[in-house]
Amino acid sequence: MERDPSEAPILLFDGVCNLCHAAVRFVLAHERAETIRFASLQSGFARRLLEAEGRALPQPGEAPASMIFVEAGRLYEASDAALQVARHLRAPYRLLAWARLVPRPIRDAVYRFVARHRYRWFGTRDACLLPTDALRDRLRDEP
């Protein structure tokens, strides 16, 4: 799937993860401009995008990545994804992007630890996010 670098940024999130749903709601509430689009990692859209990038898709029963951010033709994963999203937030949350000064191995270790335990700590849901009217136009969850 060829991505246009001028296309709106896209946040791919684990659609059954309660923590991920909370993160999407947080971004919606604190985004500087309504530019980010969203898609669950379980959607056909996300699957096609990741396959086109040669990214390994989760096996049945395996938890998908918690968040992937696609912006300006680049794909960001783990802590880099979270920090790229932070750049789109209003103050003071935008300052979270300064965490990029922490070495990536440390950031990613913390990110992976939380991601590995997210289902146990925050739970899961049976279905992906049901969009509100405000989110419906920004959701890229076609089959």
Accessible surface in RSA format (square Angstrom, percent):
REM  Atomic radii and reference values for relative SASA: ProtOr
REM  Chains: A
REM  Algorithm: Lee & Richards
REM  Probe-radius: 1.40
REM  Slices: 20
REM RES _ NUM      All-atoms   Total-Side   Main-Chain    Non-polar    All polar
REM                ABS   REL    ABS   REL    ABS   REL    ABS   REL    ABS   REL
RES MET A   1    91.36  47.3  44.19  29.2  47.17 112.3  52.54  44.7  38.82  51.4
RES GLU A   2   171.26  98.3 138.62 104.9  32.64  77.7  65.76 127.2 105.50  86.1
RES ARG A   3    30.51  12.8  18.13   9.2  12.38  29.5  10.85  14.8  19.66  11.9
RES ASP A   4    79.86  55.9  70.97  70.6   8.88  21.0  30.31  71.3  49.55  49.4
RES PRO A   5    86.97  63.4  78.41  71.5   8.56  31.1  78.60  64.9   8.37  52.0
RES SER A   6    98.56  83.3  60.91  81.3  37.65  86.7  56.05 119.4  42.50  59.5
RES GLU A   7    67.91  39.0  52.50  39.7  15.42  36.7  32.41  62.7  35.51  29.0
RES ALA A   8    33.31  30.6  18.96  29.3  14.35  32.6  24.98  35.2   8.33  22.1
RES PRO A   9    14.04  10.2  14.04  12.8   0.00   0.0  14.04  11.6   0.00   0.0
RES ILE A  10     1.89   1.1   1.89   1.4   0.00   0.0   1.89   1.4   0.00   0.0
RES LEU A  11     0.93   0.5   0.93   0.7   0.00   0.0   0.93   0.7   0.00   0.0
RES LEU A  12     0.00   0.0   0.00   0.0   0.00   0.0   0.00   0.0   0.00   0.0
RES PHE A  13     3.18   1.6   3.18   2.0   0.00   0.0   3.18   1.9   0.00   0.0
RES ASP A  14     0.00   0.0   0.00   0.0   0.00   0.0   0.00   0.0   0.00   0.0
RES GLY A  15     0.00   0.0   0.00   N/A   0.00   0.0   0.00   0.0   0.00   0.0
RES VAL A  16    38.89  25.6  38.89  35.2   0.00   0.0  38.89  33.8   0.00   0.0
RES CYS A  17     0.00   0.0   0.00   0.0   0.00   0.0   0.00   0.0   0.00   0.0
RES ASN A  18    41.93  28.9  39.01  37.7   2.91   7.0  13.88  33.4  28.05  27.1
RES LEU A  19    53.24  29.6  51.59  36.9   1.64   4.1  53.24  37.4   0.00   0.0
RES CYS A  20     7.37   5.6   4.71   5.3   2.66   6.2   3.30   8.4   4.07   4.4
RES HIS A  21     0.00   0.0   0.00   0.0   0.00   0.0   0.00   0.0   0.00   0.0
RES ALA A  22    41.18  37.9  35.83  55.3   5.35  12.2  36.90  52.0   4.28  11.3
RES ALA A  23    30.63  28.2  22.66  35.0   7.97  18.1  29.68  41.8   0.95   2.5
RES VAL A  24     0.39   0.3   0.39   0.4   0.00   0.0   0.39   0.3   0.00   0.0
RES ARG A  25   122.17  51.3 117.17  59.7   5.00  11.9  61.13  83.5  61.04  37.0
RES PHE A  26    75.36  37.7  69.97  43.3   5.39  14.0  74.77  45.3   0.59   1.7
RES VAL A  27     6.76   4.4   6.76   6.1   0.00   0.0   6.76   5.9   0.00   0.0
RES LEU A  28    57.76  32.2  34.70  24.8  23.06  58.0  34.89  24.5  22.87  61.5
RES ALA A  29    57.86  53.2  37.10  57.3  20.76  47.2  48.11  67.8   9.75  25.8
RES HIS A  30    42.02  23.0  42.02  29.2   0.00   0.0  25.57  26.4  16.45  19.1
RES GLU A  31     8.41   4.8   1.69   1.3   6.72  16.0   1.57   3.0   6.84   5.6
RES ARG A  32   127.77  53.6  97.81  49.9  29.96  71.3  35.39  48.4  92.38  56.0
RES ALA A  33    55.63  51.2  46.56  71.8   9.08  20.6  53.77  75.7   1.86   4.9
RES GLU A  34   131.75  75.6 111.83  84.6  19.92  47.4  32.74  63.3  99.01  80.8
RES THR A  35    54.79  39.0  52.88  53.6   1.91   4.5  52.37  70.3   2.41   3.7
RES ILE A  36     0.00   0.0   0.00   0.0   0.00   0.0   0.00   0.0   0.00   0.0
RES ARG A  37    66.09  27.7  66.09  33.7   0.00   0.0   4.04   5.5  62.05  37.6
RES PHE A  38     0.00   0.0   0.00   0.0   0.00   0.0   0.00   0.0   0.00   0.0
RES ALA A  39     0.00   0.0   0.00   0.0   0.00   0.0   0.00   0.0   0.00   0.0
RES SER A  40     2.19   1.8   2.19   2.9   0.00   0.0   0.01   0.0   2.18   3.1
RES LEU A  41    13.78   7.7   3.85   2.8   9.93  25.0   4.00   2.8   9.79  26.3
RES GLN A  42    72.38  40.5  46.92  34.3  25.47  60.6  45.16  96.1  27.22  20.6
RES SER A  43    10.96   9.3   1.73   2.3   9.22  21.2  10.96  23.3   0.00   0.0
RES GLY A  44    18.54  22.9   0.00   N/A  18.54  22.9  14.25  39.1   4.28   9.6
RES PHE A  45     4.23   2.1   4.23   2.6   0.00   0.0   4.23   2.6   0.00   0.0
RES ALA A  46     0.00   0.0   0.00   0.0   0.00   0.0   0.00   0.0   0.00   0.0
RES ARG A  47    96.38  40.5  95.75  48.8   0.63   1.5  35.82  49.0  60.55  36.7
RES ARG A  48    99.09  41.6  95.17  48.5   3.93   9.3  59.90  81.9  39.19  23.8
RES LEU A  49     1.52   0.8   1.27   0.9   0.25   0.6   1.37   1.0   0.15   0.4
RES LEU A  50     8.08   4.5   8.08   5.8   0.00   0.0   8.08   5.7   0.00   0.0
RES GLU A  51    97.86  56.2  78.49  59.4  19.36  46.1  31.51  60.9  66.35  54.2
RES ALA A  52    50.85  46.7   6.12   9.4  44.73 101.7  19.14  26.9  31.71  84.0
RES GLU A  53    66.31  38.1  42.52  32.2  23.79  56.6   4.93   9.5  61.38  50.1
RES GLY A  54    68.26  84.2   0.00   N/A  68.26  84.2  35.80  98.2  32.46  72.7
RES ARG A  55    91.23  38.3  82.21  41.9   9.01  21.5  16.77  22.9  74.45  45.1
RES ALA A  56   102.15  93.9  65.81 101.6  36.35  82.7  77.00 108.4  25.15  66.6
RES LEU A  57    36.65  20.4  26.42  18.9  10.23  25.7  26.87  18.9   9.78  26.3
RES PRO A  58    45.33  33.0  28.49  26.0  16.84  61.2  31.66  26.1  13.68  85.0
RES GLN A  59   118.74  66.4 116.25  85.0   2.49   5.9  45.13  96.1  73.60  55.8
RES PRO A  60   134.61  98.1 100.40  91.5  34.21 124.4 113.15  93.4  21.46 133.3
RES GLY A  61    93.85 115.7   0.00   N/A  93.85 115.7  46.74 128.3  47.11 105.5
RES GLU A  62   100.00  57.4  82.63  62.5  17.37  41.4  35.51  68.7  64.50  52.7
RES ALA A  63    50.41  46.3  27.18  41.9  23.23  52.8  30.24  42.6  20.17  53.4
RES PRO A  64    16.72  12.2  13.56  12.4   3.16  11.5  14.75  12.2   1.97  12.3
RES ALA A  65    50.42  46.4  29.47  45.5  20.95  47.7  42.36  59.7   8.06  21.4
RES SER A  66    13.18  11.1  10.74  14.3   2.44   5.6   7.37  15.7   5.81   8.1
RES MET A  67    29.74  15.4  28.65  19.0   1.09   2.6  28.65  24.4   1.09   1.4
RES ILE A  68     6.25   3.6   6.25   4.7   0.00   0.0   6.25   4.5   0.00   0.0
RES PHE A  69     0.00   0.0   0.00   0.0   0.00   0.0   0.00   0.0   0.00   0.0
RES VAL A  70     6.54   4.3   5.56   5.0   0.98   2.4   5.56   4.8   0.98   2.7
RES GLU A  71    32.98  18.9  31.15  23.6   1.83   4.4  14.54  28.1  18.44  15.1
RES ALA A  72    64.04  58.9  48.54  74.9  15.51  35.3  48.91  68.9  15.13  40.1
RES GLY A  73    31.96  39.4   0.00   N/A  31.96  39.4   8.61  23.6  23.35  52.3
RES ARG A  74   145.77  61.2 142.14  72.5   3.63   8.6  50.02  68.4  95.75  58.0
RES LEU A  75    23.32  13.0   2.74   2.0  20.59  51.7   2.74   1.9  20.59  55.4
RES TYR A  76    29.88  14.0  27.50  15.6   2.38   6.2  13.99  10.5  15.90  19.6
RES GLU A  77    72.99  41.9  64.35  48.7   8.64  20.6  20.91  40.4  52.08  42.5
RES ALA A  78    21.74  20.0  18.31  28.3   3.43   7.8  18.96  26.7   2.78   7.4
RES SER A  79     8.84   7.5   8.53  11.4   0.32   0.7   8.84  18.8   0.00   0.0
RES ASP A  80    18.65  13.1  18.63  18.5   0.02   0.1   1.72   4.0  16.94  16.9
RES ALA A  81     0.00   0.0   0.00   0.0   0.00   0.0   0.00   0.0   0.00   0.0
RES ALA A  82    36.80  33.8  30.36  46.9   6.44  14.7  31.70  44.6   5.10  13.5
RES LEU A  83    13.21   7.4  13.21   9.5   0.00   0.0  13.21   9.3   0.00   0.0
RES GLN A  84    10.90   6.1  10.90   8.0   0.00   0.0   0.00   0.0  10.90   8.3
RES VAL A  85     6.69   4.4   6.69   6.1   0.00   0.0   6.69   5.8   0.00   0.0
RES ALA A  86     4.19   3.9   3.75   5.8   0.44   1.0   4.16   5.9   0.03   0.1
RES ARG A  87   111.95  47.0 111.12  56.6   0.83   2.0  18.58  25.4  93.37  56.6
RES HIS A  88    30.81  16.8  29.06  20.2   1.75   4.5  19.82  20.4  10.99  12.8
RES LEU A  89     5.76   3.2   5.76   4.1   0.00   0.0   5.76   4.0   0.00   0.0
RES ARG A  90   106.52  44.7 105.65  53.9   0.87   2.1  46.22  63.2  60.30  36.5
RES ALA A  91    82.84  76.2  58.97  91.0  23.87  54.3  59.11  83.2  23.73  62.8
RES PRO A  92    87.21  63.6  82.02  74.8   5.20  18.9  82.59  68.2   4.62  28.7
RES TYR A  93    73.88  34.5  72.17  41.1   1.71   4.4  37.06  27.9  36.82  45.4
RES ARG A  94    91.85  38.6  90.27  46.0   1.58   3.8  26.64  36.4  65.20  39.5
RES LEU A  95   111.79  62.3 105.99  75.8   5.80  14.6 106.23  74.6   5.56  15.0
RES LEU A  96   103.27  57.5  99.36  71.1   3.91   9.8 103.18  72.5   0.09   0.2
RES ALA A  97    18.48  17.0  14.13  21.8   4.35   9.9  14.42  20.3   4.06  10.8
RES TRP A  98   165.60  66.5 158.40  76.7   7.20  16.9 144.12  76.8  21.48  34.8
RES ALA A  99    41.41  38.1  32.40  50.0   9.01  20.5  39.15  55.1   2.26   6.0
RES ARG A 100    92.07  38.7  80.32  40.9  11.74  28.0  55.75  76.2  36.31  22.0
RES LEU A 101   138.96  77.4 110.47  79.0  28.49  71.6 114.53  80.4  24.42  65.7
RES VAL A 102    59.88  39.4  57.25  51.8   2.63   6.3  59.73  51.9   0.15   0.4
RES PRO A 103    78.60  57.3  67.33  61.4  11.27  41.0  78.60  64.9   0.00   0.0
RES ARG A 104   126.81  53.2 122.14  62.3   4.67  11.1  34.92  47.7  91.89  55.7
RES PRO A 105   100.12  73.0  88.52  80.7  11.61  42.2  96.38  79.6   3.74  23.2
RES ILE A 106    99.51  56.6  96.94  72.2   2.57   6.2  99.40  71.6   0.11   0.3
RES ARG A 107    25.85  10.9  18.31   9.3   7.55  18.0  15.70  21.5  10.15   6.2
RES ASP A 108    20.09  14.1  20.09  20.0   0.00   0.0   1.60   3.8  18.49  18.4
RES ALA A 109    49.51  45.5  41.75  64.4   7.76  17.7  44.30  62.4   5.22  13.8
RES VAL A 110    93.55  61.6  90.34  81.8   3.21   7.7  93.54  81.3   0.00   0.0
RES TYR A 111    43.20  20.2  36.80  20.9   6.39  16.6  41.52  31.2   1.68   2.1
RES ARG A 112   125.73  52.8 124.07  63.2   1.66   4.0  55.18  75.4  70.54  42.8
RES PHE A 113    95.79  47.9  95.79  59.3   0.00   0.0  95.79  58.1   0.00   0.0
RES VAL A 114    51.75  34.1  51.75  46.8   0.00   0.0  51.75  45.0   0.00   0.0
RES ALA A 115    19.46  17.9  14.07  21.7   5.38  12.2  15.85  22.3   3.60   9.5
RES ARG A 116   160.84  67.5 127.23  64.9  33.61  80.0  73.80 100.9  87.03  52.7
RES HIS A 117    27.36  15.0  26.73  18.6   0.63   1.6   5.64   5.8  21.72  25.3
RES ARG A 118     8.31   3.5   8.31   4.2   0.00   0.0   1.30   1.8   7.01   4.2
RES TYR A 119    67.24  31.4  59.59  33.9   7.65  19.9  58.15  43.7   9.09  11.2
RES ARG A 120   177.79  74.7 142.99  72.9  34.81  82.9  75.84 103.7 101.95  61.8
RES TRP A 121   120.43  48.3  85.59  41.4  34.84  81.8  73.83  39.4  46.60  75.6
RES PHE A 122    93.84  46.9  74.61  46.2  19.23  50.0  81.30  49.3  12.54  35.9
RES GLY A 123    25.36  31.3   0.00   N/A  25.36  31.3  24.27  66.6   1.09   2.4
RES THR A 124    71.19  50.6  46.56  47.2  24.63  58.7  13.96  18.8  57.23  86.5
RES ARG A 125    88.60  37.2  77.09  39.3  11.51  27.4  26.73  36.5  61.87  37.5
RES ASP A 126   156.83 109.9 118.49 117.9  38.34  90.7  40.16  94.5 116.67 116.4
RES ALA A 127    59.55  54.8  51.06  78.8   8.49  19.3  56.61  79.7   2.93   7.8
RES CYS A 128    40.49  30.6  31.71  35.4   8.78  20.6  15.09  38.2  25.40  27.4
RES LEU A 129    23.80  13.3  17.19  12.3   6.61  16.6  17.19  12.1   6.61  17.8
RES LEU A 130   148.45  82.7 134.81  96.4  13.64  34.3 134.81  94.7  13.64  36.7
RES PRO A 131    35.43  25.8  24.33  22.2  11.10  40.3  24.44  20.2  11.00  68.3
RES THR A 132    88.68  63.1  80.38  81.5   8.31  19.8  83.20 111.8   5.48   8.3
RES ASP A 133   119.14  83.5 102.40 101.9  16.73  39.6  38.77  91.2  80.37  80.2
RES ALA A 134    86.59  79.6  61.52  94.9  25.07  57.0  74.43 104.8  12.15  32.2
RES LEU A 135     3.94   2.2   3.82   2.7   0.12   0.3   3.94   2.8   0.00   0.0
RES ARG A 136   128.69  54.0 118.82  60.6   9.87  23.5  58.37  79.8  70.32  42.6
RES ASP A 137   131.09  91.8 103.06 102.6  28.03  66.3  33.03  77.7  98.05  97.8
RES ARG A 138    15.59   6.5  15.59   7.9   0.00   0.0  10.04  13.7   5.55   3.4
RES LEU A 139    32.52  18.1  14.19  10.1  18.33  46.1  14.19  10.0  18.33  49.3
RES ARG A 140    75.86  31.9  75.46  38.5   0.40   1.0  22.38  30.6  53.48  32.4
RES ASP A 141    46.76  32.8  23.59  23.5  23.17  54.8  17.50  41.2  29.27  29.2
RES GLU A 142    75.24  43.2  67.45  51.0   7.79  18.6  48.50  93.8  26.74  21.8
RES PRO A 143   139.52 101.7 106.98  97.5  32.54 118.3 127.81 105.5  11.71  72.8
END  Absolute sums over single chains surface
CHAIN  1 A     8229.3       6697.9       1531.4       4939.8       3289.5
END  Absolute sums over all chains
TOTAL          8229.3       6697.9       1531.4       4939.8       3289.5
